[in-house]
């Protein structure tokens, strides 16, 4: 190709070429910009799809976790129900000896003379008394429904009818291991109830 600037001033040639170079740079910039715009649109389309998939995954995991919790609670409830049922059905029935000891215990308690818990066990298990086994006597007393304060008052009234008791001597008699064997609180309650303040 013939150079139109051959033999002419070099500066004139450069003045002609500069606009051409600028035009090439502008075209190149436009091509790059268009490419970036299309690339950005592709990313923008991919991003919502990715976000939607992630959100769907979170919802699925939350639903699975909730289902797992419900199943775990249901299992616990069933186990607790089984334990409660087992406890109700596992309650042992009273033996014949226990029932007989209970009858004797209630008879002594209803006499009105008063029995402490320790004194009644002693009476029920004594060889000179009823001769029940210790376990049977304890079971009978536990199921007798006795009011030990009321029994202490009955004993205190019996002693008061005999006469000659101060508060201190009455409490001593009611709590003595050789006497009625009430607790100190029961003896004090009885002494106060019969008027020895």
C-alpha positions, 0 to 999 in steps of 0.5 A: 500500500502506498504511503500518502505521506512518503516524502512529506513532513513526518509531523503531518503523518503523525497528525493523520495517524493519531485520530485513527489510533484514537478510533481503534482505542474507542472501538476496543473499549466498546467491545470490552464494555459490551463483553462485561455487560453480557458477563454481568448479566450472566452472573446476575441470572446465576446469582438469584438461582444460587440464592434460591437454591440456598434458601430452599436448602435452608428451609429443607434442613429446618423442616428436617430438624423440626421433624426430628425434634417432634419425633424425639419428644414423642419418644420421650413422652412414650417412655415416660408413659411406660414408666408411669404405667410400670410404677402403677402396676408394679405396686406390690400387694400386701401379704397376709402377715402385713394385713394381720399386723395392720389389724393389730396395730389399728386395734392398739391405736383405737384403745385410747390409752395411747401408743407411740410409733416406737412403743407400737412396733415394740408391742407388735414384734415382742415375743410376749406381745403379737410376735410379728416380724419387724418388716410386717410391723413397720409396714402396718404402722406405715399404713395405719394412718396414726396421728402420733400427736393425738396418741401422745395426748391420750397417753398424757391424759391417762397419766394425768388421771393417775395424778402427781405429774408436773410438766417436766415429769410428764414429758420425761415419762412420755419420752422415756425409753422405758416409758412411752417412747414418744419424741420430745416434740410429741411429748411437749405437745401433749403436755401443753394440750392437757394444760401443763404449760 
